[in-house]
Amino acid sequence: MALTYRELIENLKSLPDERLDDNVTIFVSGTAEFYPLVEDYPFVVTDSEIQNEFTPGSGVLDDGHPYLVI
């Protein structure tokens, strides 16, 4: 089952306040490595009218779907 943004918010709310200043880090289990989010575009929302290098190909995500870039 995939984590929803609602569930993510609840998980973030449970963190101690001082942890909220940490860099967002992703662990990729297939490579057993940690990755930071891309600094310039860490949180993006899809928009079919604005296609750029950070927008997934058509049909992958619905317009308005948020995603994180690593």
Backbone atoms as SQL, in Angstrom:
CREATE TABLE atoms (id INTEGER PRIMARY KEY, chain TEXT, resi INTEGER, resn TEXT, atom TEXT, x REAL, y REAL, z REAL);
INSERT INTO atoms VALUES
  (1, 'A', 1, 'MET', 'N', 0.839, -1.178, 0.000),
  (2, 'A', 1, 'MET', 'CA', 0.000, 0.000, 0.000),
  (3, 'A', 1, 'MET', 'C', 0.888, 1.247, 0.000),
  (4, 'A', 2, 'ALA', 'N', 0.545, 2.206, -0.801),
  (5, 'A', 2, 'ALA', 'CA', 1.311, 3.449, -0.900),
  (6, 'A', 2, 'ALA', 'C', 0.887, 4.428, 0.199),
  (7, 'A', 3, 'LEU', 'N', 1.816, 5.245, 0.602),
  (8, 'A', 3, 'LEU', 'CA', 1.567, 6.282, 1.599),
  (9, 'A', 3, 'LEU', 'C', 0.866, 7.457, 0.934),
  (10, 'A', 4, 'THR', 'N', -0.204, 7.961, 1.541),
  (11, 'A', 4, 'THR', 'CA', -0.888, 9.138, 0.999),
  (12, 'A', 4, 'THR', 'C', -0.278, 10.397, 1.610),
  (13, 'A', 5, 'TYR', 'N', -0.544, 11.540, 0.983),
  (14, 'A', 5, 'TYR', 'CA', -0.060, 12.802, 1.551),
  (15, 'A', 5, 'TYR', 'C', -0.703, 13.067, 2.903),
  (16, 'A', 6, 'ARG', 'N', -1.951, 12.642, 3.087),
  (17, 'A', 6, 'ARG', 'CA', -2.624, 12.802, 4.389),
  (18, 'A', 6, 'ARG', 'C', -1.872, 12.017, 5.467),
  (19, 'A', 7, 'GLU', 'N', -1.486, 10.782, 5.133),
  (20, 'A', 7, 'GLU', 'CA', -0.727, 9.960, 6.078),
  (21, 'A', 7, 'GLU', 'C', 0.656, 10.555, 6.328),
  (22, 'A', 8, 'LEU', 'N', 1.272, 11.101, 5.284),
  (23, 'A', 8, 'LEU', 'CA', 2.568, 11.745, 5.436),
  (24, 'A', 8, 'LEU', 'C', 2.491, 12.915, 6.407),
  (25, 'A', 9, 'ILE', 'N', 1.452, 13.733, 6.277),
  (26, 'A', 9, 'ILE', 'CA', 1.272, 14.867, 7.201),
  (27, 'A', 9, 'ILE', 'C', 1.170, 14.367, 8.636),
  (28, 'A', 10, 'GLU', 'N', 0.403, 13.311, 8.849),
  (29, 'A', 10, 'GLU', 'CA', 0.258, 12.771, 10.205),
  (30, 'A', 10, 'GLU', 'C', 1.600, 12.274, 10.742),
  (31, 'A', 11, 'ASN', 'N', 2.386, 11.636, 9.894),
  (32, 'A', 11, 'ASN', 'CA', 3.717, 11.186, 10.316),
  (33, 'A', 11, 'ASN', 'C', 4.612, 12.375, 10.659),
  (34, 'A', 12, 'LEU', 'N', 4.552, 13.425, 9.861),
  (35, 'A', 12, 'LEU', 'CA', 5.368, 14.613, 10.124),
  (36, 'A', 12, 'LEU', 'C', 4.949, 15.299, 11.423),
  (37, 'A', 13, 'LYS', 'N', 3.665, 15.303, 11.709),
  (38, 'A', 13, 'LYS', 'CA', 3.172, 15.915, 12.953),
  (39, 'A', 13, 'LYS', 'C', 3.694, 15.192, 14.185),
  (40, 'A', 14, 'SER', 'N', 4.030, 13.922, 14.043),
  (41, 'A', 14, 'SER', 'CA', 4.516, 13.158, 15.187),
  (42, 'A', 14, 'SER', 'C', 6.006, 13.360, 15.458),
  (43, 'A', 15, 'LEU', 'N', 6.706, 14.039, 14.547),
  (44, 'A', 15, 'LEU', 'CA', 8.136, 14.290, 14.751),
  (45, 'A', 15, 'LEU', 'C', 8.351, 15.341, 15.835),
  (46, 'A', 16, 'PRO', 'N', 9.434, 15.209, 16.601),
  (47, 'A', 16, 'PRO', 'CA', 9.779, 16.273, 17.540),
  (48, 'A', 16, 'PRO', 'C', 10.073, 17.556, 16.751),
  (49, 'A', 17, 'ASP', 'N', 9.763, 18.688, 17.318),
  (50, 'A', 17, 'ASP', 'CA', 9.896, 19.968, 16.626),
  (51, 'A', 17, 'ASP', 'C', 11.288, 20.174, 16.033),
  (52, 'A', 18, 'GLU', 'N', 12.332, 19.799, 16.737),
  (53, 'A', 18, 'GLU', 'CA', 13.694, 20.032, 16.233),
  (54, 'A', 18, 'GLU', 'C', 14.006, 19.194, 14.989),
  (55, 'A', 19, 'ARG', 'N', 13.291, 18.098, 14.763),
  (56, 'A', 19, 'ARG', 'CA', 13.518, 17.262, 13.577),
  (57, 'A', 19, 'ARG', 'C', 12.916, 17.897, 12.324),
  (58, 'A', 20, 'LEU', 'N', 11.990, 18.830, 12.484),
  (59, 'A', 20, 'LEU', 'CA', 11.350, 19.456, 11.332),
  (60, 'A', 20, 'LEU', 'C', 12.294, 20.375, 10.563),
  (61, 'A', 21, 'ASP', 'N', 13.459, 20.670, 11.132),
  (62, 'A', 21, 'ASP', 'CA', 14.462, 21.477, 10.439),
  (63, 'A', 21, 'ASP', 'C', 15.486, 20.610, 9.690),
  (64, 'A', 22, 'ASP', 'N', 15.357, 19.291, 9.794),
  (65, 'A', 22, 'ASP', 'CA', 16.252, 18.386, 9.067),
  (66, 'A', 22, 'ASP', 'C', 15.961, 18.446, 7.567),
  (67, 'A', 23, 'ASN', 'N', 16.964, 18.121, 6.758),
  (68, 'A', 23, 'ASN', 'CA', 16.764, 18.010, 5.310),
  (69, 'A', 23, 'ASN', 'C', 15.882, 16.805, 5.018),
  (70, 'A', 24, 'VAL', 'N', 14.987, 16.925, 4.050),
  (71, 'A', 24, 'VAL', 'CA', 14.158, 15.791, 3.639),
  (72, 'A', 24, 'VAL', 'C', 15.057, 14.812, 2.901),
  (73, 'A', 25, 'THR', 'N', 15.029, 13.557, 3.334),
  (74, 'A', 25, 'THR', 'CA', 15.902, 12.529, 2.775),
  (75, 'A', 25, 'THR', 'C', 15.069, 11.301, 2.427),
  (76, 'A', 26, 'ILE', 'N', 15.370, 10.692, 1.290),
  (77, 'A', 26, 'ILE', 'CA', 14.667, 9.505, 0.810),
  (78, 'A', 26, 'ILE', 'C', 15.637, 8.329, 0.853),
  (79, 'A', 27, 'PHE', 'N', 15.172, 7.188, 1.372),
  (80, 'A', 27, 'PHE', 'CA', 15.963, 5.962, 1.343),
  (81, 'A', 27, 'PHE', 'C', 15.397, 5.075, 0.239),
  (82, 'A', 28, 'VAL', 'N', 16.257, 4.663, -0.690),
  (83, 'A', 28, 'VAL', 'CA', 15.841, 3.781, -1.775),
  (84, 'A', 28, 'VAL', 'C', 16.298, 2.373, -1.418),
  (85, 'A', 29, 'SER', 'N', 15.325, 1.531, -1.080),
  (86, 'A', 29, 'SER', 'CA', 15.668, 0.193, -0.587),
  (87, 'A', 29, 'SER', 'C', 16.374, -0.660, -1.638),
  (88, 'A', 30, 'GLY', 'N', 16.051, -0.474, -2.913),
  (89, 'A', 30, 'GLY', 'CA', 16.681, -1.264, -3.974),
  (90, 'A', 30, 'GLY', 'C', 18.175, -1.015, -4.096),
  (91, 'A', 31, 'THR', 'N', 18.612, 0.201, -3.765),
  (92, 'A', 31, 'THR', 'CA', 20.037, 0.527, -3.853),
  (93, 'A', 31, 'THR', 'C', 20.671, 0.652, -2.480),
  (94, 'A', 32, 'ALA', 'N', 19.842, 0.629, -1.428),
  (95, 'A', 32, 'ALA', 'CA', 20.302, 0.798, -0.043),
  (96, 'A', 32, 'ALA', 'C', 21.084, 2.095, 0.116),
  (97, 'A', 33, 'GLU', 'N', 20.570, 3.170, -0.515),
  (98, 'A', 33, 'GLU', 'CA', 21.219, 4.471, -0.435),
  (99, 'A', 33, 'GLU', 'C', 20.213, 5.548, -0.049),
  (100, 'A', 34, 'PHE', 'N', 20.738, 6.611, 0.548),
  (101, 'A', 34, 'PHE', 'CA', 19.941, 7.772, 0.913),
  (102, 'A', 34, 'PHE', 'C', 20.153, 8.867, -0.126),
  (103, 'A', 35, 'TYR', 'N', 19.068, 9.590, -0.456),
  (104, 'A', 35, 'TYR', 'CA', 19.138, 10.691, -1.412),
  (105, 'A', 35, 'TYR', 'C', 18.401, 11.901, -0.861),
  (106, 'A', 36, 'PRO', 'N', 18.949, 13.095, -1.067),
  (107, 'A', 36, 'PRO', 'CA', 18.221, 14.311, -0.691),
  (108, 'A', 36, 'PRO', 'C', 17.265, 14.685, -1.814),
  (109, 'A', 37, 'LEU', 'N', 16.287, 15.517, -1.494),
  (110, 'A', 37, 'LEU', 'CA', 15.436, 16.064, -2.546),
  (111, 'A', 37, 'LEU', 'C', 16.237, 17.093, -3.324),
  (112, 'A', 38, 'VAL', 'N', 15.898, 17.293, -4.594),
  (113, 'A', 38, 'VAL', 'CA', 16.565, 18.298, -5.419),
  (114, 'A', 38, 'VAL', 'C', 16.264, 19.666, -4.820),
  (115, 'A', 39, 'GLU', 'N', 17.293, 20.437, -4.564),
  (116, 'A', 39, 'GLU', 'CA', 17.157, 21.701, -3.844),
  (117, 'A', 39, 'GLU', 'C', 16.246, 22.705, -4.531),
  (118, 'A', 40, 'ASP', 'N', 16.360, 22.856, -5.849),
  (119, 'A', 40, 'ASP', 'CA', 15.581, 23.880, -6.555),
  (120, 'A', 40, 'ASP', 'C', 14.131, 23.498, -6.771),
  (121, 'A', 41, 'TYR', 'N', 13.826, 22.198, -6.869),
  (122, 'A', 41, 'TYR', 'CA', 12.467, 21.742, -7.164),
  (123, 'A', 41, 'TYR', 'C', 12.087, 20.568, -6.275),
  (124, 'A', 42, 'PRO', 'N', 12.059, 20.733, -4.960),
  (125, 'A', 42, 'PRO', 'CA', 11.780, 19.587, -4.098),
  (126, 'A', 42, 'PRO', 'C', 10.329, 19.144, -4.138),
  (127, 'A', 43, 'PHE', 'N', 9.399, 20.066, -4.422),
  (128, 'A', 43, 'PHE', 'CA', 7.975, 19.734, -4.412),
  (129, 'A', 43, 'PHE', 'C', 7.349, 20.356, -5.647),
  (130, 'A', 44, 'VAL', 'N', 6.777, 19.530, -6.495),
  (131, 'A', 44, 'VAL', 'CA', 6.249, 19.985, -7.770),
  (132, 'A', 44, 'VAL', 'C', 4.821, 19.461, -7.918),
  (133, 'A', 45, 'VAL', 'N', 3.988, 20.221, -8.625),
  (134, 'A', 45, 'VAL', 'CA', 2.628, 19.795, -8.934),
  (135, 'A', 45, 'VAL', 'C', 2.516, 19.709, -10.452),
  (136, 'A', 46, 'THR', 'N', 1.982, 18.598, -10.954),
  (137, 'A', 46, 'THR', 'CA', 1.887, 18.412, -12.398),
  (138, 'A', 46, 'THR', 'C', 0.944, 19.430, -13.031),
  (139, 'A', 47, 'ASP', 'N', 1.283, 19.820, -14.249),
  (140, 'A', 47, 'ASP', 'CA', 0.480, 20.761, -15.019),
  (141, 'A', 47, 'ASP', 'C', 0.697, 20.423, -16.486),
  (142, 'A', 48, 'SER', 'N', -0.317, 19.877, -17.147),
  (143, 'A', 48, 'SER', 'CA', -0.162, 19.432, -18.535),
  (144, 'A', 48, 'SER', 'C', 0.126, 20.580, -19.496),
  (145, 'A', 49, 'GLU', 'N', -0.211, 21.813, -19.108),
  (146, 'A', 49, 'GLU', 'CA', 0.049, 22.959, -19.977),
  (147, 'A', 49, 'GLU', 'C', 1.494, 23.424, -19.886),
  (148, 'A', 50, 'ILE', 'N', 2.175, 23.084, -18.810),
  (149, 'A', 50, 'ILE', 'CA', 3.571, 23.492, -18.624),
  (150, 'A', 50, 'ILE', 'C', 4.414, 22.220, -18.563),
  (151, 'A', 51, 'GLN', 'N', 4.903, 21.775, -19.696),
  (152, 'A', 51, 'GLN', 'CA', 5.748, 20.588, -19.744),
  (153, 'A', 51, 'GLN', 'C', 7.205, 21.025, -19.677),
  (154, 'A', 52, 'ASN', 'N', 7.943, 20.486, -18.726),
  (155, 'A', 52, 'ASN', 'CA', 9.371, 20.772, -18.631),
  (156, 'A', 52, 'ASN', 'C', 10.086, 19.532, -18.137),
  (157, 'A', 53, 'GLU', 'N', 11.363, 19.648, -17.853),
  (158, 'A', 53, 'GLU', 'CA', 12.139, 18.476, -17.448),
  (159, 'A', 53, 'GLU', 'C', 11.670, 17.866, -16.142),
  (160, 'A', 54, 'PHE', 'N', 10.903, 18.597, -15.343),
  (161, 'A', 54, 'PHE', 'CA', 10.436, 18.084, -14.062),
  (162, 'A', 54, 'PHE', 'C', 8.983, 17.635, -14.094),
  (163, 'A', 55, 'THR', 'N', 8.365, 17.645, -15.277),
  (164, 'A', 55, 'THR', 'CA', 6.979, 17.219, -15.403),
  (165, 'A', 55, 'THR', 'C', 6.946, 15.822, -16.013),
  (166, 'A', 56, 'PRO', 'N', 6.332, 14.850, -15.337),
  (167, 'A', 56, 'PRO', 'CA', 6.261, 13.501, -15.892),
  (168, 'A', 56, 'PRO', 'C', 5.525, 13.493, -17.237),
  (169, 'A', 57, 'GLY', 'N', 5.780, 12.479, -18.044),
  (170, 'A', 57, 'GLY', 'CA', 5.118, 12.348, -19.333),
  (171, 'A', 57, 'GLY', 'C', 3.607, 12.261, -19.191),
  (172, 'A', 58, 'SER', 'N', 2.905, 12.612, -20.233),
  (173, 'A', 58, 'SER', 'CA', 1.443, 12.612, -20.182),
  (174, 'A', 58, 'SER', 'C', 0.920, 11.223, -19.848),
  (175, 'A', 59, 'GLY', 'N', -0.124, 11.184, -19.047),
  (176, 'A', 59, 'GLY', 'CA', -0.734, 9.920, -18.669),
  (177, 'A', 59, 'GLY', 'C', -0.128, 9.265, -17.442),
  (178, 'A', 60, 'VAL', 'N', 0.983, 9.769, -16.959),
  (179, 'A', 60, 'VAL', 'CA', 1.619, 9.172, -15.783),
  (180, 'A', 60, 'VAL', 'C', 0.911, 9.625, -14.513),
  (181, 'A', 61, 'LEU', 'N', 0.691, 10.936, -14.374),
  (182, 'A', 61, 'LEU', 'CA', -0.009, 11.499, -13.223),
  (183, 'A', 61, 'LEU', 'C', -1.097, 12.435, -13.717),
  (184, 'A', 62, 'ASP', 'N', -2.169, 12.534, -12.954),
  (185, 'A', 62, 'ASP', 'CA', -3.230, 13.505, -13.259),
  (186, 'A', 62, 'ASP', 'C', -2.733, 14.917, -13.000),
  (187, 'A', 63, 'ASP', 'N', -3.315, 15.907, -13.689),
  (188, 'A', 63, 'ASP', 'CA', -2.993, 17.314, -13.410),
  (189, 'A', 63, 'ASP', 'C', -3.232, 17.603, -11.938),
  (190, 'A', 64, 'GLY', 'N', -2.341, 18.373, -11.352),
  (191, 'A', 64, 'GLY', 'CA', -2.467, 18.750, -9.952),
  (192, 'A', 64, 'GLY', 'C', -1.898, 17.748, -8.972),
  (193, 'A', 65, 'HIS', 'N', -1.384, 16.616, -9.457),
  (194, 'A', 65, 'HIS', 'CA', -0.809, 15.608, -8.556),
  (195, 'A', 65, 'HIS', 'C', 0.577, 16.071, -8.101),
  (196, 'A', 66, 'PRO', 'N', 0.798, 16.196, -6.791),
  (197, 'A', 66, 'PRO', 'CA', 2.117, 16.614, -6.303),
  (198, 'A', 66, 'PRO', 'C', 3.107, 15.446, -6.325),
  (199, 'A', 67, 'TYR', 'N', 4.385, 15.794, -6.477),
  (200, 'A', 67, 'TYR', 'CA', 5.427, 14.764, -6.384),
  (201, 'A', 67, 'TYR', 'C', 6.719, 15.421, -5.908),
  (202, 'A', 68, 'LEU', 'N', 7.626, 14.595, -5.404),
  (203, 'A', 68, 'LEU', 'CA', 8.918, 15.039, -4.893),
  (204, 'A', 68, 'LEU', 'C', 10.004, 14.636, -5.893),
  (205, 'A', 69, 'VAL', 'N', 11.035, 15.445, -6.032),
  (206, 'A', 69, 'VAL', 'CA', 12.109, 15.181, -6.987),
  (207, 'A', 69, 'VAL', 'C', 13.383, 14.840, -6.228),
  (208, 'A', 70, 'ILE', 'N', 13.965, 13.675, -6.545),
  (209, 'A', 70, 'ILE', 'CA', 15.243, 13.303, -5.935),
  (210, 'A', 70, 'ILE', 'C', 16.314, 13.281, -6.999);
